[in-house]
Structure formats: C-alpha cells, structure tokens
Amino acid sequence: MINNSDLKYLQRCIELAQIALDKGDEPFASILVSSDGKVLAEDHNHVADGDHTQHPEFALARWAAENMTPEERSKATVYTSGEHCPMCAAAHGWVGLGRIVYASSSEQLVKWLSEMGVAPSRVRNLPIQDVIRDTIIDGPVPELAEQVRRLHRLFYEKKL
C-alpha cells in the first residue's frame, strides 16, 4: 500500500531522473531509505558512456552491502522511478534489501517505448517477483507513472 511518505520518496526519484535526463542519460533514479525514514543514498542512471550496468538500483545494492548490516538492509526500502530490471532485481535480492516501491512498471516502459518506435532491449523485461522472492513490492503509481513517461518521451525525442 502506497502512503504519503512513499509518494514523497518517489517524487524525489522523479527529480533525480530529470537530473539524469538533463545530463544526457536515460531517466531512471532510485533512493535507499532506512527503516526510520532516513534517506541513506540516492543515484540516477550513468549508462550514457556505454556501460549499461550503471543502473541506480544496482549502485544502491552495492552501497547497502558495504555500509549496512544484513538486518538494516532487510528493513530498508528502495524507491525507484521505474521497476527494477532483472539485473537490479537480482542485486537487490542477493544483498537482502527489503521493500521495493516503483513509480512505473517495466510493462509500462515496454509499451511506451514500443509506441515511440524504440527497438526492444536485449534484456527481457521481467516483473521483479519473477526474479526474486520474499520481497514486498508496491507499484506502479498511476499519478507518477505519467511523469516518468514524459521523461522517457523527452529522452527518446532527442535520440530519434
């Protein structure tokens, strides 16, 4: 169930995704929040240089593994502008992070990109729960997904 705090953190993800877009990168961003509501780390995509493993969710999983105990990780929440890809979902699961909350789903992204004539990714889009288990997952959030869609449209308009 999405609450007002969740919406605040997701809105920050969208702000960070806008920063990624402004830097010429794909508009994805994530934040890691402790069980007591403290933002521990935040990041956005860094794939413009060609290394498509530089996703924010993956970076936050690494940060969590290096800076948090297993118990702290299990109680933390990752907020993200877009649902984790399989690589990031696996990283999330391997380091034992807790809840995931996303503004837009990978299913929505595939549909949006198809409508814009963007070729499908080599990596299959899978729902997070098809990659990891025992994780609370909330999303998408319709009122925020449209903002994410706008960012992707702006990114691909520059490329096409």
C-alpha positions in Angstrom: 0.0 0.0 0.0 1.4 3.4 -1.1 1.3 6.1 1.5 2.2 9.8 1.6 5.8 9.1 2.6 6.1 6.7 -0.3 4.9 9.4 -2.7 7.4 11.9 -1.3 10.3 9.5 -1.9 9.0 8.5 -5.4 8.8 12.2 -6.3 12.4 12.6 -5.3 13.2 9.7 -7.7 11.5 11.5 -10.5 13.5 14.7 -9.7 16.7 12.6 -9.9 15.6 11.0 -13.1 15.2 14.5 -14.5 18.8 15.2 -13.5 19.9 12.1 -15.4 17.9 13.3 -18.4 19.5 16.8 -18.1 22.9 15.1 -18.2 22.0 13.2 -21.4 21.3 9.9 -19.6 18.3 7.6 -19.5 15.8 9.0 -16.9 16.0 6.4 -14.1 16.7 7.1 -10.5 16.4 5.5 -7.1 16.8 6.2 -3.4 17.5 3.9 -0.4 15.6 4.7 2.8 16.2 3.2 6.2 13.5 1.7 8.4 13.3 5.0 10.3 12.7 7.1 7.1 16.3 8.5 6.6 17.5 8.7 3.0 20.8 6.8 3.1 21.8 7.0 -0.6 20.4 8.2 -3.9 21.6 7.8 -7.5 20.5 8.1 -11.1 21.4 6.2 -14.3 25.0 6.5 -15.6 24.8 4.5 -18.8 25.4 7.2 -21.3 29.1 6.3 -21.6 28.1 2.8 -22.8 28.3 0.8 -19.6 24.7 -0.4 -19.3 25.3 -1.9 -15.9 25.5 1.5 -14.2 21.9 1.5 -13.0 21.0 3.3 -9.8 19.3 0.3 -8.2 22.5 -1.8 -8.7 24.6 1.0 -7.2 22.4 1.2 -4.2 22.6 -2.5 -3.7 26.4 -2.3 -3.7 26.3 0.7 -1.3 24.0 -1.2 1.1 26.2 -4.3 1.0 29.2 -2.2 2.0 27.5 0.1 4.6 24.6 -1.7 6.2 24.2 -4.8 8.3 22.0 -7.6 6.9 19.3 -6.7 9.4 19.4 -3.0 8.4 19.2 -4.0 4.7 16.2 -6.2 5.2 14.3 -3.4 6.8 15.2 -0.7 4.2 13.2 0.3 1.2 14.3 1.1 -2.3 12.3 3.7 -4.1 12.7 3.9 -7.9 11.3 5.8 -10.8 11.0 2.6 -12.8 10.6 -1.1 -11.8 13.9 -2.9 -11.4 15.3 -4.7 -14.5 16.3 -8.3 -13.9 19.9 -7.4 -13.1 18.9 -4.9 -10.5 16.2 -7.1 -9.0 18.8 -9.9 -8.6 21.3 -7.5 -7.0 18.5 -6.3 -4.6 17.8 -9.9 -3.7 21.4 -11.0 -3.3 22.2 -8.2 -0.8 18.9 -8.8 1.1 17.3 -5.4 0.7 13.7 -5.1 1.8 10.7 -3.5 0.2 10.7 -2.1 -3.3 8.4 0.8 -4.4 8.3 2.0 -8.0 6.5 4.7 -9.9 6.3 3.0 -13.3 6.4 -0.7 -14.2 8.7 -2.4 -16.8 5.5 -3.4 -18.6 4.5 0.3 -18.9 8.0 1.1 -20.1 8.0 -1.6 -22.8 4.6 -0.2 -24.1 5.8 3.4 -24.1 9.0 2.6 -26.0 7.1 0.4 -28.5 4.7 3.3 -29.1 7.7 5.6 -29.8 9.2 3.1 -32.2 12.2 2.2 -29.9 13.6 -1.3 -30.5 13.2 -3.7 -27.6 16.1 -4.2 -25.2 18.3 -7.3 -25.5 17.5 -8.0 -21.8 13.9 -9.2 -21.2 11.7 -7.1 -19.0 10.5 -9.3 -16.2 8.4 -8.3 -13.2 10.6 -8.2 -10.0 8.7 -11.0 -8.5 9.8 -13.3 -11.4 13.4 -12.6 -10.4 13.4 -12.6 -6.6 11.0 -13.8 -3.9 10.1 -12.9 -0.4 10.1 -9.1 -1.1 7.3 -6.7 -0.7 6.8 -4.9 -4.0 4.5 -1.9 -4.5 3.8 -0.1 -7.8 3.2 1.3 -10.2 1.7 4.6 -9.1 -0.5 5.9 -11.9 -0.3 9.6 -10.9 3.5 9.4 -11.0 3.9 7.0 -13.9 2.7 9.7 -16.4 5.6 11.9 -15.2 8.1 9.1 -15.8 6.6 8.5 -19.3 7.1 12.2 -20.1 10.8 11.9 -19.2 11.3 8.9 -21.4 9.5 10.6 -24.2 11.9 13.6 -23.9 14.9 11.3 -23.8 13.9 9.4 -27.0 12.8 12.5 -28.8 16.4 13.7 -28.6 17.7 10.4 -29.9 15.2 9.6 -32.7 
